[in-house]
Amino acid sequence: MTTPAPITDDHSTPARVEMGELTRYEDAPLLDDIAANEQGISLTWTDGSQAHLPYLWLRDHCACRECRHPTTRERLYVPLTDIDAPADASLQQGHLHITWSDGHESLFDGGWLYQRRPGTRSQDQIPERRPWATDFAPERISHAAFVNGPEGERAWLEALLRDGLVLLDGGPIADEEVSRLAERIGPLRPTNFGARFDVRSKPNPNNAAYTPISLALHTDLPNWRQPPDIQLLYCLENEAEGGESIFADGFAAANALREQSPEAFRILSETAIDFRFQDDTQDIGIRAPIIELDADGRVVEIRFNNWIRDTLHLPAHEIAPWYEAYQTFWQLVHAPEQQLEFALAPGEMIAFDNRRVLHGRRAFDPNTGRRHLQGTYLDLDMLESRLRVLARQD
C-alpha cells in the first residue's frame, strides 16, 4: 500500500506528511497522544487541544496516491460504506498512522488534522462582509501597491470583499488598464454589453449609462439569472461638469428596512417580480425578489434597478402593498445619510460588489468636457480564489 511521504526532514524537527494540500500547515501543532475506540479516534495535540474524529471521516481523508490523485489533488476515494475499526492506530512522530481492516494504510500529518479538527472554522482567508457604518469611507489602495507586490493586492481584495467598495488611485491614463488590472484576478465576465465596456455619452444608446442623464441608485443587470458579482470602473477622462458617482450599501439599507418596516422587508424579500432588458438583438429576463435571503434569513443579494423592472405581474391584492414597500425602500436607499458621493479623477478605479452595493451618478453636461470610464465585471469566485493563492505566499 502507498502511504503519503514526508515533505520536510531537516533532522531538527519531525518530518511533515504530504497531504495533497496547498494551504500551509507546517506551523500547526503536532499530535501528543491518541486513543482509539469503536467509533473513532480521540486526538490530543501538543498545545492541549483535543478532538474526536470518526473512522469514516479519517478513511475519507486519506491522502495516499490511491485515495487522492497525486497531480490534481482530487479525491479518488468514494465513502459509500461504513468503515470498521482499524486493525491498528498509532502515533508516529506527532502524526497519526492507521492500518485499516482491509490492509490499507493512511498517514495523517498532525498539524493538518489540527487545522481541521471539529469545532474549528475553516482556515479560509475570506473576510466576512461588513455593513457600512454611518462614518464609512472606502479604503484607498495605490495602483503601484496593487501591481508591485502581494500586500497591496491583498489589501484591495480584502477591502472589496469586506466592504463591497474600494478605490484604486494613481493609475496611468491608459486604454484597457481596467482589463489589465482585472485579469490579474481572473477572466473578465462577459455580458450582453461585452467583456469590457465604455461608459460615455453616445448616439442611439441602448442603456441609460450611455447618456448624460442622472442615474438613480441601482444594481447592474438584475435581469440576469446570475448578475455580475464585481464591477470595476476606471476613469480615463472626467472634465465635464457634474457626473459625481454615488454609492449606497444595499445590505445596510435592507437591514435598516427590516428594523424600521418589517412588513415592507417581508414583501420585498418574499415577492418575486420581473426584470427585463430588451433591445433589437437581446431579450433577457428573470423573476426574482428585490431582497434575497439565505437559509438563515441573512441578506445575501440586492436586485434593484428601476429602469428594467418589467410589468408587475402580481395578484391584484398584492399590487398596492408591493408599491408601498418599494417606495419605502427607495426612500431609505436614497436618504443622504445612506450615500457616498465623490467625483472620480483620471487614473482612479472604483470596484464594488454589484450584488450588494448600489451605484449611480449625477447628471453631467457633455458640452463642458469629456467624461469617459471603462468598465468590466469579475466573478466573486475569482476574487476569493486570488486571495487564497496570495495567502499561501505568507
Contacts in CASP RR format, 6 or more apart in sequence:
PFRMAT RR
TARGET T0000
AUTHOR 0000-0000-0000
METHOD contacts of the structure
MODEL  1
MTTPAPITDDHSTPARVEMGELTRYEDAPLLDDIAANEQGISLTWTDGSQ
AHLPYLWLRDHCACRECRHPTTRERLYVPLTDIDAPADASLQQGHLHITW
SDGHESLFDGGWLYQRRPGTRSQDQIPERRPWATDFAPERISHAAFVNGP
EGERAWLEALLRDGLVLLDGGPIADEEVSRLAERIGPLRPTNFGARFDVR
SKPNPNNAAYTPISLALHTDLPNWRQPPDIQLLYCLENEAEGGESIFADG
FAAANALREQSPEAFRILSETAIDFRFQDDTQDIGIRAPIIELDADGRVV
EIRFNNWIRDTLHLPAHEIAPWYEAYQTFWQLVHAPEQQLEFALAPGEMI
AFDNRRVLHGRRAFDPNTGRRHLQGTYLDLDMLESRLRVLARQD
1 64 0 8 1.000
1 66 0 8 1.000
1 103 0 8 1.000
1 104 0 8 1.000
1 105 0 8 1.000
2 64 0 8 1.000
2 65 0 8 1.000
2 66 0 8 1.000
3 64 0 8 1.000
3 97 0 8 1.000
3 105 0 8 1.000
3 106 0 8 1.000
3 107 0 8 1.000
4 17 0 8 1.000
4 18 0 8 1.000
4 19 0 8 1.000
4 20 0 8 1.000
4 63 0 8 1.000
4 64 0 8 1.000
4 106 0 8 1.000
4 107 0 8 1.000
4 109 0 8 1.000
5 17 0 8 1.000
5 18 0 8 1.000
6 15 0 8 1.000
6 16 0 8 1.000
6 17 0 8 1.000
6 18 0 8 1.000
7 15 0 8 1.000
7 16 0 8 1.000
7 17 0 8 1.000
7 18 0 8 1.000
7 26 0 8 1.000
8 15 0 8 1.000
8 16 0 8 1.000
8 26 0 8 1.000
9 15 0 8 1.000
14 30 0 8 1.000
14 93 0 8 1.000
14 94 0 8 1.000
14 95 0 8 1.000
15 93 0 8 1.000
16 25 0 8 1.000
16 26 0 8 1.000
16 109 0 8 1.000
17 63 0 8 1.000
17 95 0 8 1.000
17 107 0 8 1.000
17 108 0 8 1.000
17 109 0 8 1.000
17 110 0 8 1.000
17 112 0 8 1.000
18 63 0 8 1.000
18 109 0 8 1.000
19 25 0 8 1.000
19 63 0 8 1.000
19 108 0 8 1.000
19 109 0 8 1.000
19 112 0 8 1.000
20 63 0 8 1.000
20 68 0 8 1.000
20 73 0 8 1.000
21 63 0 8 1.000
21 73 0 8 1.000
21 112 0 8 1.000
22 73 0 8 1.000
22 392 0 8 1.000
23 115 0 8 1.000
23 123 0 8 1.000
23 388 0 8 1.000
23 391 0 8 1.000
23 392 0 8 1.000
24 392 0 8 1.000
24 394 0 8 1.000
25 109 0 8 1.000
25 111 0 8 1.000
25 112 0 8 1.000
25 114 0 8 1.000
25 115 0 8 1.000
26 111 0 8 1.000
28 110 0 8 1.000
28 111 0 8 1.000
28 112 0 8 1.000
28 114 0 8 1.000
28 115 0 8 1.000
29 45 0 8 1.000
29 46 0 8 1.000
29 47 0 8 1.000
29 49 0 8 1.000
29 110 0 8 1.000
29 111 0 8 1.000
29 114 0 8 1.000
30 45 0 8 1.000
30 46 0 8 1.000
30 93 0 8 1.000
30 94 0 8 1.000
30 95 0 8 1.000
30 110 0 8 1.000
30 111 0 8 1.000
30 114 0 8 1.000
31 43 0 8 1.000
31 44 0 8 1.000
31 45 0 8 1.000
31 46 0 8 1.000
31 91 0 8 1.000
31 94 0 8 1.000
31 95 0 8 1.000
31 96 0 8 1.000
31 110 0 8 1.000
31 111 0 8 1.000
31 113 0 8 1.000
31 114 0 8 1.000
32 44 0 8 1.000
32 45 0 8 1.000
32 46 0 8 1.000
32 48 0 8 1.000
32 94 0 8 1.000
33 43 0 8 1.000
33 44 0 8 1.000
33 91 0 8 1.000
34 41 0 8 1.000
34 42 0 8 1.000
34 43 0 8 1.000
34 44 0 8 1.000
34 89 0 8 1.000
34 90 0 8 1.000
34 91 0 8 1.000
34 96 0 8 1.000
35 41 0 8 1.000
35 42 0 8 1.000
36 42 0 8 1.000
36 85 0 8 1.000
36 86 0 8 1.000
36 89 0 8 1.000
38 85 0 8 1.000
39 52 0 8 1.000
39 54 0 8 1.000
39 55 0 8 1.000
40 52 0 8 1.000
40 53 0 8 1.000
40 54 0 8 1.000
40 55 0 8 1.000
40 58 0 8 1.000
40 85 0 8 1.000
41 52 0 8 1.000
41 53 0 8 1.000
41 55 0 8 1.000
41 58 0 8 1.000
41 89 0 8 1.000
41 96 0 8 1.000
41 98 0 8 1.000
42 50 0 8 1.000
42 51 0 8 1.000
42 52 0 8 1.000
43 50 0 8 1.000
43 51 0 8 1.000
43 52 0 8 1.000
43 53 0 8 1.000
43 96 0 8 1.000
43 113 0 8 1.000
43 117 0 8 1.000
44 50 0 8 1.000
45 110 0 8 1.000
45 111 0 8 1.000
45 114 0 8 1.000
49 114 0 8 1.000
49 117 0 8 1.000
51 113 0 8 1.000
51 117 0 8 1.000
51 118 0 8 1.000
51 119 0 8 1.000
52 118 0 8 1.000
53 113 0 8 1.000
53 117 0 8 1.000
53 118 0 8 1.000
55 83 0 8 1.000
55 84 0 8 1.000
55 85 0 8 1.000
55 86 0 8 1.000
56 79 0 8 1.000
56 82 0 8 1.000
56 83 0 8 1.000
58 96 0 8 1.000
58 98 0 8 1.000
58 106 0 8 1.000
58 108 0 8 1.000
59 77 0 8 1.000
59 79 0 8 1.000
59 83 0 8 1.000
59 100 0 8 1.000
59 106 0 8 1.000
60 75 0 8 1.000
60 77 0 8 1.000
60 79 0 8 1.000
61 108 0 8 1.000
61 116 0 8 1.000
62 68 0 8 1.000
62 77 0 8 1.000
62 104 0 8 1.000
62 106 0 8 1.000
62 108 0 8 1.000
63 106 0 8 1.000
63 107 0 8 1.000
63 108 0 8 1.000
64 105 0 8 1.000
64 106 0 8 1.000
64 107 0 8 1.000
66 76 0 8 1.000
66 77 0 8 1.000
66 104 0 8 1.000
67 75 0 8 1.000
67 76 0 8 1.000
67 77 0 8 1.000
67 106 0 8 1.000
68 74 0 8 1.000
68 75 0 8 1.000
68 76 0 8 1.000
68 77 0 8 1.000
69 76 0 8 1.000
83 100 0 8 1.000
84 100 0 8 1.000
84 101 0 8 1.000
85 101 0 8 1.000
86 98 0 8 1.000
86 99 0 8 1.000
86 100 0 8 1.000
86 101 0 8 1.000
87 99 0 8 1.000
87 100 0 8 1.000
87 101 0 8 1.000
87 103 0 8 1.000
88 97 0 8 1.000
88 98 0 8 1.000
88 99 0 8 1.000
89 96 0 8 1.000
89 97 0 8 1.000
89 98 0 8 1.000
89 99 0 8 1.000
90 96 0 8 1.000
90 97 0 8 1.000
91 97 0 8 1.000
92 107 0 8 1.000
94 110 0 8 1.000
95 107 0 8 1.000
95 108 0 8 1.000
95 109 0 8 1.000
95 110 0 8 1.000
96 106 0 8 1.000
96 107 0 8 1.000
96 108 0 8 1.000
96 110 0 8 1.000
96 113 0 8 1.000
97 105 0 8 1.000
97 106 0 8 1.000
97 107 0 8 1.000
97 108 0 8 1.000
98 105 0 8 1.000
98 106 0 8 1.000
98 107 0 8 1.000
98 108 0 8 1.000
99 105 0 8 1.000
100 106 0 8 1.000
115 123 0 8 1.000
124 388 0 8 1.000
125 387 0 8 1.000
125 388 0 8 1.000
125 391 0 8 1.000
126 161 0 8 1.000
126 384 0 8 1.000
126 387 0 8 1.000
126 388 0 8 1.000
127 158 0 8 1.000
127 161 0 8 1.000
127 162 0 8 1.000
128 162 0 8 1.000
129 161 0 8 1.000
129 162 0 8 1.000
129 164 0 8 1.000
129 251 0 8 1.000
129 356 0 8 1.000
130 162 0 8 1.000
130 163 0 8 1.000
131 249 0 8 1.000
131 251 0 8 1.000
131 252 0 8 1.000
131 255 0 8 1.000
132 163 0 8 1.000
132 249 0 8 1.000
132 252 0 8 1.000
134 337 0 8 1.000
136 163 0 8 1.000
136 249 0 8 1.000
136 340 0 8 1.000
137 340 0 8 1.000
138 159 0 8 1.000
138 163 0 8 1.000
138 165 0 8 1.000
138 166 0 8 1.000
138 167 0 8 1.000
138 340 0 8 1.000
138 350 0 8 1.000
139 155 0 8 1.000
139 156 0 8 1.000
139 159 0 8 1.000
139 163 0 8 1.000
139 166 0 8 1.000
139 167 0 8 1.000
140 166 0 8 1.000
140 167 0 8 1.000
140 168 0 8 1.000
140 169 0 8 1.000
141 152 0 8 1.000
141 155 0 8 1.000
141 156 0 8 1.000
141 159 0 8 1.000
141 166 0 8 1.000
141 167 0 8 1.000
141 168 0 8 1.000
141 169 0 8 1.000
142 168 0 8 1.000
142 169 0 8 1.000
142 170 0 8 1.000
143 168 0 8 1.000
143 169 0 8 1.000
143 170 0 8 1.000
143 171 0 8 1.000
143 172 0 8 1.000
143 347 0 8 1.000
143 349 0 8 1.000
144 170 0 8 1.000
145 151 0 8 1.000
145 152 0 8 1.000
145 153 0 8 1.000
145 155 0 8 1.000
146 152 0 8 1.000
146 153 0 8 1.000
146 156 0 8 1.000
146 168 0 8 1.000
146 181 0 8 1.000
147 153 0 8 1.000
147 181 0 8 1.000
147 184 0 8 1.000
150 390 0 8 1.000
150 393 0 8 1.000
153 184 0 8 1.000
153 386 0 8 1.000
153 390 0 8 1.000
154 387 0 8 1.000
154 390 0 8 1.000
154 391 0 8 1.000
156 166 0 8 1.000
156 168 0 8 1.000
156 351 0 8 1.000
157 185 0 8 1.000
157 383 0 8 1.000
157 386 0 8 1.000
157 387 0 8 1.000
157 390 0 8 1.000
158 387 0 8 1.000
159 165 0 8 1.000
159 166 0 8 1.000
160 166 0 8 1.000
160 230 0 8 1.000
160 351 0 8 1.000
160 352 0 8 1.000
160 353 0 8 1.000
160 383 0 8 1.000
161 353 0 8 1.000
161 383 0 8 1.000
161 384 0 8 1.000
161 387 0 8 1.000
164 249 0 8 1.000
164 352 0 8 1.000
164 353 0 8 1.000
164 356 0 8 1.000
164 357 0 8 1.000
165 247 0 8 1.000
165 249 0 8 1.000
165 340 0 8 1.000
165 350 0 8 1.000
165 351 0 8 1.000
165 352 0 8 1.000
165 353 0 8 1.000
165 357 0 8 1.000
166 350 0 8 1.000
166 351 0 8 1.000
166 352 0 8 1.000
167 348 0 8 1.000
167 349 0 8 1.000
167 350 0 8 1.000
167 351 0 8 1.000
168 181 0 8 1.000
168 348 0 8 1.000
168 349 0 8 1.000
168 350 0 8 1.000
168 351 0 8 1.000
169 345 0 8 1.000
169 347 0 8 1.000
169 348 0 8 1.000
169 349 0 8 1.000
170 347 0 8 1.000
170 348 0 8 1.000
171 177 0 8 1.000
171 347 0 8 1.000
171 348 0 8 1.000
171 349 0 8 1.000
172 347 0 8 1.000
173 236 0 8 1.000
173 346 0 8 1.000
173 347 0 8 1.000
175 236 0 8 1.000
175 374 0 8 1.000
176 196 0 8 1.000
176 374 0 8 1.000
177 234 0 8 1.000
177 347 0 8 1.000
177 349 0 8 1.000
177 374 0 8 1.000
178 196 0 8 1.000
178 232 0 8 1.000
178 233 0 8 1.000
178 234 0 8 1.000
178 349 0 8 1.000
178 374 0 8 1.000
178 375 0 8 1.000
178 376 0 8 1.000
179 188 0 8 1.000
179 195 0 8 1.000
179 196 0 8 1.000
179 374 0 8 1.000
179 376 0 8 1.000
181 232 0 8 1.000
181 234 0 8 1.000
181 349 0 8 1.000
182 188 0 8 1.000
182 232 0 8 1.000
182 376 0 8 1.000
182 378 0 8 1.000
184 386 0 8 1.000
185 378 0 8 1.000
185 382 0 8 1.000
185 383 0 8 1.000
185 386 0 8 1.000
186 378 0 8 1.000
186 379 0 8 1.000
186 382 0 8 1.000
186 385 0 8 1.000
186 386 0 8 1.000
187 382 0 8 1.000
188 195 0 8 1.000
188 196 0 8 1.000
188 376 0 8 1.000
188 377 0 8 1.000
188 378 0 8 1.000
189 195 0 8 1.000
189 228 0 8 1.000
189 229 0 8 1.000
189 376 0 8 1.000
189 377 0 8 1.000
189 378 0 8 1.000
189 379 0 8 1.000
191 221 0 8 1.000
191 224 0 8 1.000
191 228 0 8 1.000
191 377 0 8 1.000
192 277 0 8 1.000
192 282 0 8 1.000
192 284 0 8 1.000
193 207 0 8 1.000
195 376 0 8 1.000
196 374 0 8 1.000
196 375 0 8 1.000
196 376 0 8 1.000
197 374 0 8 1.000
197 375 0 8 1.000
197 376 0 8 1.000
198 372 0 8 1.000
198 373 0 8 1.000
198 374 0 8 1.000
198 375 0 8 1.000
199 209 0 8 1.000
199 210 0 8 1.000
199 233 0 8 1.000
199 372 0 8 1.000
199 373 0 8 1.000
199 374 0 8 1.000
199 375 0 8 1.000
200 210 0 8 1.000
200 370 0 8 1.000
200 371 0 8 1.000
200 372 0 8 1.000
200 373 0 8 1.000
201 210 0 8 1.000
201 211 0 8 1.000
201 212 0 8 1.000
201 366 0 8 1.000
201 371 0 8 1.000
202 210 0 8 1.000
205 211 0 8 1.000
206 279 0 8 1.000
208 215 0 8 1.000
208 307 0 8 1.000
209 215 0 8 1.000
212 240 0 8 1.000
212 363 0 8 1.000
212 364 0 8 1.000
212 365 0 8 1.000
212 366 0 8 1.000
212 371 0 8 1.000
213 363 0 8 1.000
214 360 0 8 1.000
214 361 0 8 1.000
214 362 0 8 1.000
214 363 0 8 1.000
215 359 0 8 1.000
215 360 0 8 1.000
215 361 0 8 1.000
216 306 0 8 1.000
216 334 0 8 1.000
216 360 0 8 1.000
217 246 0 8 1.000
217 247 0 8 1.000
217 248 0 8 1.000
217 304 0 8 1.000
217 333 0 8 1.000
217 334 0 8 1.000
217 339 0 8 1.000
217 358 0 8 1.000
217 359 0 8 1.000
217 360 0 8 1.000
218 304 0 8 1.000
218 305 0 8 1.000
218 306 0 8 1.000
218 307 0 8 1.000
218 358 0 8 1.000
218 359 0 8 1.000
218 360 0 8 1.000
219 227 0 8 1.000
219 302 0 8 1.000
219 303 0 8 1.000
219 304 0 8 1.000
219 305 0 8 1.000
219 354 0 8 1.000
219 355 0 8 1.000
219 357 0 8 1.000
219 358 0 8 1.000
219 359 0 8 1.000
220 227 0 8 1.000
220 228 0 8 1.000
220 231 0 8 1.000
220 305 0 8 1.000
220 354 0 8 1.000
220 359 0 8 1.000
220 377 0 8 1.000
221 227 0 8 1.000
221 228 0 8 1.000
221 277 0 8 1.000
221 305 0 8 1.000
221 354 0 8 1.000
222 275 0 8 1.000
222 286 0 8 1.000
222 288 0 8 1.000
222 303 0 8 1.000
222 304 0 8 1.000
222 305 0 8 1.000
222 308 0 8 1.000
223 275 0 8 1.000
223 276 0 8 1.000
223 277 0 8 1.000
223 284 0 8 1.000
223 285 0 8 1.000
223 286 0 8 1.000
223 305 0 8 1.000
223 308 0 8 1.000
224 284 0 8 1.000
224 285 0 8 1.000
224 286 0 8 1.000
225 286 0 8 1.000
227 303 0 8 1.000
227 354 0 8 1.000
227 355 0 8 1.000
228 354 0 8 1.000
228 377 0 8 1.000
228 378 0 8 1.000
228 379 0 8 1.000
229 353 0 8 1.000
229 354 0 8 1.000
229 355 0 8 1.000
229 377 0 8 1.000
229 378 0 8 1.000
229 379 0 8 1.000
229 380 0 8 1.000
229 381 0 8 1.000
229 383 0 8 1.000
230 351 0 8 1.000
230 352 0 8 1.000
230 353 0 8 1.000
230 354 0 8 1.000
230 377 0 8 1.000
230 378 0 8 1.000
230 379 0 8 1.000
230 380 0 8 1.000
230 383 0 8 1.000
231 351 0 8 1.000
231 352 0 8 1.000
231 354 0 8 1.000
231 359 0 8 1.000
231 375 0 8 1.000
231 376 0 8 1.000
231 377 0 8 1.000
232 349 0 8 1.000
232 350 0 8 1.000
232 351 0 8 1.000
232 375 0 8 1.000
232 376 0 8 1.000
232 377 0 8 1.000
232 378 0 8 1.000
233 245 0 8 1.000
233 344 0 8 1.000
233 349 0 8 1.000
233 350 0 8 1.000
233 351 0 8 1.000
233 373 0 8 1.000
233 374 0 8 1.000
233 375 0 8 1.000
234 347 0 8 1.000
234 348 0 8 1.000
234 349 0 8 1.000
234 373 0 8 1.000
234 374 0 8 1.000
234 375 0 8 1.000
235 344 0 8 1.000
235 345 0 8 1.000
235 346 0 8 1.000
235 347 0 8 1.000
235 348 0 8 1.000
235 349 0 8 1.000
235 372 0 8 1.000
235 373 0 8 1.000
236 346 0 8 1.000
236 347 0 8 1.000
236 372 0 8 1.000
236 373 0 8 1.000
236 374 0 8 1.000
237 346 0 8 1.000
237 370 0 8 1.000
237 371 0 8 1.000
237 372 0 8 1.000
238 343 0 8 1.000
238 344 0 8 1.000
238 345 0 8 1.000
238 346 0 8 1.000
238 371 0 8 1.000
238 372 0 8 1.000
238 373 0 8 1.000
239 368 0 8 1.000
239 369 0 8 1.000
239 370 0 8 1.000
239 371 0 8 1.000
240 364 0 8 1.000
240 365 0 8 1.000
240 366 0 8 1.000
240 368 0 8 1.000
240 369 0 8 1.000
240 370 0 8 1.000
240 371 0 8 1.000
241 364 0 8 1.000
241 365 0 8 1.000
241 368 0 8 1.000
241 369 0 8 1.000
242 343 0 8 1.000
242 362 0 8 1.000
242 363 0 8 1.000
242 364 0 8 1.000
242 365 0 8 1.000
243 343 0 8 1.000
243 361 0 8 1.000
243 362 0 8 1.000
243 363 0 8 1.000
243 364 0 8 1.000
243 371 0 8 1.000
244 341 0 8 1.000
244 342 0 8 1.000
244 343 0 8 1.000
244 361 0 8 1.000
244 362 0 8 1.000
245 341 0 8 1.000
245 342 0 8 1.000
245 343 0 8 1.000
245 344 0 8 1.000
245 350 0 8 1.000
245 359 0 8 1.000
245 360 0 8 1.000
245 361 0 8 1.000
246 339 0 8 1.000
246 340 0 8 1.000
246 341 0 8 1.000
246 359 0 8 1.000
246 360 0 8 1.000
246 361 0 8 1.000
246 362 0 8 1.000
247 339 0 8 1.000
247 340 0 8 1.000
247 341 0 8 1.000
247 350 0 8 1.000
247 352 0 8 1.000
247 357 0 8 1.000
247 358 0 8 1.000
247 359 0 8 1.000
247 360 0 8 1.000
248 333 0 8 1.000
248 334 0 8 1.000
248 338 0 8 1.000
248 339 0 8 1.000
248 340 0 8 1.000
248 357 0 8 1.000
248 358 0 8 1.000
249 338 0 8 1.000
249 356 0 8 1.000
249 357 0 8 1.000
249 358 0 8 1.000
250 299 0 8 1.000
250 302 0 8 1.000
250 304 0 8 1.000
250 333 0 8 1.000
250 356 0 8 1.000
250 357 0 8 1.000
250 358 0 8 1.000
251 299 0 8 1.000
251 302 0 8 1.000
251 356 0 8 1.000
252 338 0 8 1.000
253 302 0 8 1.000
253 329 0 8 1.000
253 332 0 8 1.000
253 333 0 8 1.000
253 338 0 8 1.000
253 358 0 8 1.000
254 265 0 8 1.000
254 291 0 8 1.000
254 299 0 8 1.000
254 302 0 8 1.000
254 329 0 8 1.000
255 299 0 8 1.000
256 332 0 8 1.000
256 338 0 8 1.000
257 264 0 8 1.000
257 265 0 8 1.000
257 268 0 8 1.000
257 291 0 8 1.000
257 328 0 8 1.000
257 329 0 8 1.000
257 332 0 8 1.000
258 265 0 8 1.000
260 332 0 8 1.000
261 325 0 8 1.000
261 328 0 8 1.000
263 321 0 8 1.000
263 325 0 8 1.000
264 324 0 8 1.000
264 325 0 8 1.000
264 328 0 8 1.000
264 329 0 8 1.000
265 291 0 8 1.000
265 325 0 8 1.000
267 321 0 8 1.000
267 322 0 8 1.000
267 325 0 8 1.000
268 289 0 8 1.000
268 290 0 8 1.000
268 291 0 8 1.000
268 322 0 8 1.000
268 325 0 8 1.000
268 326 0 8 1.000
268 329 0 8 1.000
269 289 0 8 1.000
269 290 0 8 1.000
269 291 0 8 1.000
269 292 0 8 1.000
269 293 0 8 1.000
269 299 0 8 1.000
270 289 0 8 1.000
271 289 0 8 1.000
271 314 0 8 1.000
271 318 0 8 1.000
271 322 0 8 1.000
272 287 0 8 1.000
272 288 0 8 1.000
272 289 0 8 1.000
273 287 0 8 1.000
273 288 0 8 1.000
273 289 0 8 1.000
273 290 0 8 1.000
273 309 0 8 1.000
273 310 0 8 1.000
273 312 0 8 1.000
273 313 0 8 1.000
273 314 0 8 1.000
273 322 0 8 1.000
274 285 0 8 1.000
274 286 0 8 1.000
274 287 0 8 1.000
274 309 0 8 1.000
274 310 0 8 1.000
274 311 0 8 1.000
274 312 0 8 1.000
274 313 0 8 1.000
275 285 0 8 1.000
275 286 0 8 1.000
275 287 0 8 1.000
275 288 0 8 1.000
275 303 0 8 1.000
275 305 0 8 1.000
275 308 0 8 1.000
275 309 0 8 1.000
275 310 0 8 1.000
276 283 0 8 1.000
276 284 0 8 1.000
276 285 0 8 1.000
276 308 0 8 1.000
276 310 0 8 1.000
277 283 0 8 1.000
277 284 0 8 1.000
277 285 0 8 1.000
277 308 0 8 1.000
278 284 0 8 1.000
285 310 0 8 1.000
288 303 0 8 1.000
289 303 0 8 1.000
290 302 0 8 1.000
290 303 0 8 1.000
290 304 0 8 1.000
290 326 0 8 1.000
290 329 0 8 1.000
291 299 0 8 1.000
291 301 0 8 1.000
291 302 0 8 1.000
292 299 0 8 1.000
292 300 0 8 1.000
292 301 0 8 1.000
292 302 0 8 1.000
292 303 0 8 1.000
293 299 0 8 1.000
293 300 0 8 1.000
294 300 0 8 1.000
301 355 0 8 1.000
301 356 0 8 1.000
302 355 0 8 1.000
302 356 0 8 1.000
302 358 0 8 1.000
303 355 0 8 1.000
304 329 0 8 1.000
304 333 0 8 1.000
304 358 0 8 1.000
306 330 0 8 1.000
312 319 0 8 1.000
312 322 0 8 1.000
314 322 0 8 1.000
332 338 0 8 1.000
333 358 0 8 1.000
341 362 0 8 1.000
344 350 0 8 1.000
344 373 0 8 1.000
352 359 0 8 1.000
353 380 0 8 1.000
354 377 0 8 1.000
355 380 0 8 1.000
364 371 0 8 1.000
END
